[in-house]
Amino acid sequence: MSGVRICIVEEEEKALRLDRWFRRHFPELSHIHLEKLLRKGQVRVDGQRAKAGFRLEAGQKIRVPPFSADSGPRPKREPLPISALDAKWLRESVLYKDEDVIAIQKPSGLAVQGGTKTSRHLDGMLEALRFGKKERPRLVHRLDRDTSGVLVLARSAAAAVWLGVAFREKTVRKIYWALVRGVPKPEAGEIAMALAKRPVGKKERVTADIAGKAAKTQYAVLDKAGQKVAWLALMPLTGRTHQLRVHCAEKETPILGDIKYGGMEAQFEGKGIAKRLHLHAVELEFTHPRKGRVLITAPLPDDLQTSWDAFGFDPKAAKNPF
């Protein structure tokens, strides 16, 4: 590209990161090359230097200097084909749908995004949820692979920016249900415990660490089976990786099935007890870009319902404690 260009940030691009704005408008510019231009001050926002993670505002002027593509436009990565079976169950998992948003019931065991050893993941299946839209839905938040429940998707770039800001500014209210080993004391309260990722062998693990990032979770016992198992409602006030799992384990009431953080204490053998992590995102409430506050709920999947039944817990009798 030759000659300096001045580009105006569109309304639907507000809150977009600067590097993602460049990726959208100039895909031929590599991230490494962009970083060099930023360090030299050749890219400017309203005349000021900016970093790659700078959040844009509508109407701002971006100075785009002359540059040459490192190796031509990057080839578009085509999504893997979706099996008819995956497409069918994914469409059947829809809990809510309008012009801006789709919410689905994510199953346990399915990763939201791919990785080195993960070829089957939700992000690779989103073509099945176009429902006539020009764009495929976009991820705006995540759930752990082993957690089931409500997952919200944006159906346009503008909705993705709107929801991204909502999640980042903590205006989204999320409630999870969990079965834990033992009964926490007191039976309701707040867990404030900083968390950090630390290397364990060749992998990383989240641990309680006063030098880590602040993490807060409100909790309340909804029911209990003696002192052996409790049904908790959990509301994270922050969004750290594995926050609920680590907080429950540090409270000495690990989530059933969570061997990683609860060890053998988290195992519970018995008729009807599902062999999985007993953590479910049951409610998600957010401010919709057009409709005000929207509350979406996800019923317990069949495998967790059998566990709730085994302990005599009734989901229909649950009341929001927060």
ZADONU-501330 format. One record per residue (C-alpha): residue number from 0; residue in one letter; y, x, z. Coordinates in steps of 0.001 Angstrom, whole numbers, plus 500000, padded with zeros to 6 digits. Layout:
   seq   type    north     east       up
   NUM      a        Y        X        Z
...
END
This chain:
   seq   type    north     east       up
     0      m   500000   500000   500000
     1      s   503441   501374   499092
     2      g   506767   500468   500687
     3      v   507591   499117   504141
     4      r   506900   495412   504675
     5      i   508305   493117   507358
     6      c   505908   490301   508273
     7      i   506669   487272   510463
     8      v   504139   486125   513064
     9      e   503108   482534   512341
    10      e   502951   479817   515012
    11      e   499153   479721   514949
    12      e   499054   483494   515550
    13      k   500908   483496   518866
    14      a   499011   485323   521632
    15      l   496909   487149   519009
    16      r   496412   490861   519702
    17      l   498332   493150   517334
    18      d   495176   494945   516157
    19      r   493499   491606   515392
    20      w   496580   490494   513460
    21      f   496205   493622   511301
    22      r   492486   492979   510889
    23      r   493279   489483   509625
    24      h   496075   490483   507207
    25      f   495115   494038   506220
    26      p   491305   494388   506493
    27      e   491420   497552   504384
    28      l   493239   499376   507217
    29      s   490705   500900   509618
    30      h   491246   500684   513374
    31      i   491448   504490   513651
    32      h   494169   504619   510992
    33      l   496059   501770   512711
    34      e   495938   503622   516042
    35      k   497489   506682   514365
    36      l   500305   504567   512933
    37      l   500914   503009   516343
    38      r   500997   506394   518117
    39      k   503546   507684   515604
    40      g   505685   504574   516053
    41      q   505425   503608   512385
    42      v   504200   500123   513298
    43      r   506811   498215   515280
    44      v   507209   494718   516699
    45      d   510819   493505   516741
    46      g   511863   497129   516370
    47      q   509888   498299   519414
    48      r   506801   500471   519696
    49      a   503649   498527   520555
    50      k   500015   499139   521431
    51      a   496935   497697   519764
    52      g   496431   495153   522547
    53      f   500008   493818   522464
    54      r   500054   490002   522478
    55      l   502228   488560   519735
    56      e   504732   485701   519886
    57      a   505513   483320   517035
    58      g   508507   484466   514978
    59      q   508244   488158   515874
    60      k   508768   490662   513077
    61      i   506079   493276   512463
    62      r   506972   496437   510579
    63      v   504049   497419   508358
    64      p   504501   500952   506971
    65      p   503003   502294   503737
    66      f   499358   503264   504171
    67      s   496301   504098   502120
    68      a   492934   502540   502892
    69      d   490428   505049   504255
    70      s   487577   503849   502080
    71      g   488686   500658   500392
    72      p   488275   497157   501811
    73      r   485465   496851   504311
    74      p   482580   494818   502934
    75      k   482318   491340   504362
    76      r   479349   491056   506702
    77      e   477272   488103   505620
    78      p   475649   486121   508446
    79      l   471885   486136   508677
    80      p   470204   483022   507290
    81      i   469767   480243   509854
    82      s   466358   478663   510055
    83      a   466186   474906   509583
    84      l   464749   474606   513099
    85      d   467622   476588   514680
    86      a   470206   474595   512726
    87      k   468608   471312   513864
    88      w   468471   472085   517586
    89      l   471961   473603   517514
    90      r   473448   470425   516043
    91      e   471488   468361   518564
    92      s   472945   470481   521383
    93      v   476526   469313   520688
    94      l   478075   467716   523780
    95      y   481565   467132   522398
    96      k   483261   467415   519005
    97      d   486731   466744   517575
    98      e   488952   468382   514944
    99      d   489780   471365   517172
   100      v   486875   471918   519543
   101      i   483089   471796   519744
   102      a   481171   472097   523005
   103      i   477434   472725   523084
   104      q   474654   472973   525634
   105      k   473644   476631   525452
   106      p   469995   477194   526362
   107      s   468790   479902   528710
   108      g   467404   482974   526948
   109      l   469807   482940   523977
   110      a   472466   485658   523811
   111      v   475943   484526   522786
   112      q   476592   487653   520720
   113      g   474409   490312   519120
   114      g   473751   493830   520301
   115      t   471670   496891   519527
   116      k   468380   495092   520137
   117      t   469576   491508   519701
   118      s   469280   490082   516197
   119      r   468969   486401   517166
   120      h   472108   485156   518873
   121      l   474421   482150   518937
   122      d   477233   483849   517028
   123      g   474870   484322   514097
   124      m   474078   480600   513984
   125      l   477549   479072   514021
   126      e   477484   478282   510298
   127      a   475313   475307   511285
   128      l   478242   473817   513203
   129      r   480846   473671   510429
   130      f   480446   469877   509987
   131      g   482520   469997   506790
   132      k   485208   472387   508077
   133      k   486359   475290   505880
   134      e   486011   477683   508811
   135      r   482970   478188   510961
   136      p   483499   477738   514717
   137      r   484685   480713   516747
   138      l   483592   481965   520151
   139      v   486311   481872   522808
   140      h   484249   482684   525918
   141      r   480705   483625   526876
   142      l   477788   482701   529072
   143      d   475135   485198   530144
   144      r   471947   485188   528095
   145      d   469954   483655   530956
   146      t   472564   481048   531955
   147      s   472471   477582   530405
   148      g   475232   475005   530132
   149      v   478603   474181   528571
   150      l   479920   476589   525950
   151      v   483153   475748   524105
   152      l   483870   476804   520512
   153      a   487139   476664   518535
   154      r   487089   475021   515091
   155      s   490191   476818   513741
   156      a   492190   479997   514230
   157      a   494958   478035   515939
   158      a   492526   476413   518389
   159      a   490946   479810   519076
   160      v   494328   481271   520028
   161      w   495120   478240   522216
   162      l   491792   478378   524055
   163      g   491920   482164   524301
   164      v   495193   481911   526201
   165      a   493731   479194   528458
   166      f   490746   481335   529434
   167      r   492902   484431   529860
   168      e   495450   482637   532052
   169      k   492709   481023   534175
   170      t   493716   477416   533454
   171      v   490111   476562   532541
   172      r   488096   475140   535459
   173      k   484383   475960   535409
   174      i   481729   474691   537803
   175      y   478169   475991   537951
   176      w   475097   474757   539777
   177      a   472613   477199   541225
   178      l   469500   477132   543375
   179      v   469502   480035   545809
   180      r   467006   481499   548251
   181      g   468129   480611   551770
   182      v   471279   478808   552901
   183      p   474663   480594   552960
   184      k   476654   480670   556171
   185      p   479085   479025   556339
   186      e   477896   476335   553930
   187      a   481219   476248   552080
   188      g   483924   478811   551537
   189      e   485155   481571   549270
   190      i   483558   484878   548381
   191      a   486164   487572   547694
   192      m   484374   490724   546676
   193      a   485569   493296   544123
   194      l   483035   494208   541438
   195      a   482540   497222   539204
   196      k   480074   498363   536554
   197      r   478163   501467   537574
   198      p   475521   503447   535648
   199      v   471941   502943   536814
   200      g   469696   505229   534791
   201      k   470505   504616   531132
   202      k   471996   501184   531800
   203      e   474976   499712   533625
   204      r   474802   497372   536580
   205      v   477466   495325   538327
   206      t   477866   496137   542017
   207      a   480158   495208   544882
   208      d   482762   497984   545023
   209      i   486120   497990   546811
   210      a   487432   500182   543991
   211      g   486398   497611   541373
   212      k   488195   494583   539962
   213      a   489019   491655   542238
   214      a   486519   488800   542002
   215      k   486646   485448   543781
   216      t   484195   482545   543866
   217      q   484416   479262   545745
   218      y   481086   477760   546787
   219      a   479658   474753   548593
   220      v   476152   473628   549538
   221      l   475357   470295   547862
   222      d   471869   469932   549361
   223      k   469155   472053   550948
   224      a   465412   472100   551448
   225      g   465214   473202   555076
   226      q   466383   476809   555232
   227      k   464355   478055   552281
   228      v   466397   476895   549267
   229      a   469935   475568   548797
   230      w   471623   473856   545863
   231      l   475086   475342   545426
   232      a   478158   474360   543455
   233      l   480014   477510   542379
   234      m   483530   477726   540972
   235      p   484577   481202   539785
   236      l   488294   481869   540168
   237      t   487930   485079   538160
   238      g   485665   485890   535245
   239      r   483861   489154   535950
   240      t   480525   490025   534355
   241      h   477597   488638   536412
   242      q   480101   487594   539102
   243      l   478178   484594   540423
   244      r   474868   486428   540455
   245      v   476225   489423   542374
   246      h   478259   487306   544797
   247      c   475233   485176   545662
   248      a   473026   488244   546103
   249      e   475598   489957   548343
   250      k   475762   486761   550399
   251      e   472009   487297   550986
   252      t   471239   484089   549098
   253      p   470180   485350   545635
   254      i   469873   482888   542787
   255      l   466259   481899   542170
   256      g   464789   483900   539314
   257      d   467455   486624   539487
   258      i   465206   489645   539959
   259      k   467918   492017   538684
   260      y   470282   491372   541587
   261      g   468108   489557   544100
   262      g   464914   491612   543825
   263      m   461596   490100   544873
   264      e   463442   487863   547348
   265      a   464725   485869   544375
   266      q   461218   484922   543268
   267      f   459944   481521   544283
   268      e   456471   480436   543322
   269      g   455560   476775   543403
   270      k   454570   473782   541336
   271      g   457364   472708   538997
   272      i   459590   475745   539700
   273      a   460956   477058   536394
   274      k   460428   480767   535714
   275      r   464027   481487   534783
   276      l   467457   482090   536283
   277      h   468473   478922   538131
   278      l   472127   479017   537068
   279      h   473710   476288   534942
   280      a   477306   475788   533737
   281      v   477546   472085   534500
   282      e   481273   471387   533983
   283      l   484141   472859   532014
   284      e   487653   471389   532061
   285      f   490525   472652   529922
   286      t   493827   471596   528398
   287      h   493176   470505   524826
   288      p   495779   471526   522195
   289      r   496394   467824   521391
   290      k   494724   465642   524017
   291      g   495694   466957   527443
   292      r   492970   467733   529977
   293      v   489384   467348   528735
   294      l   486298   467480   530973
   295      i   482913   468293   529441
   296      t   479657   468109   531388
   297      a   476197   469417   530540
   298      p   473147   467728   532099
   299      l   470430   469909   533556
   300      p   467959   471013   530879
   301      d   464395   469804   531326
   302      d   463072   473042   532858
   303      l   465749   473081   535574
   304      q   465349   469364   536194
   305      t   461734   470026   537192
   306      s   462936   472600   539744
   307      w   465522   470196   541167
   308      d   462805   467513   541386
   309      a   460411   469925   543118
   310      f   462875   470359   545985
   311      g   463888   466700   546067
   312      f   467425   467321   544810
   313      d   469103   464506   542871
   314      p   471737   465612   540304
   315      k   473009   462021   539996
   316      a   474033   462066   543657
   317      a   476174   465203   543313
   318      k   479899   465034   544079
   319      n   482462   467657   543125
   320      p   483272   469560   546353
   321      f   486300   471395   544944
END
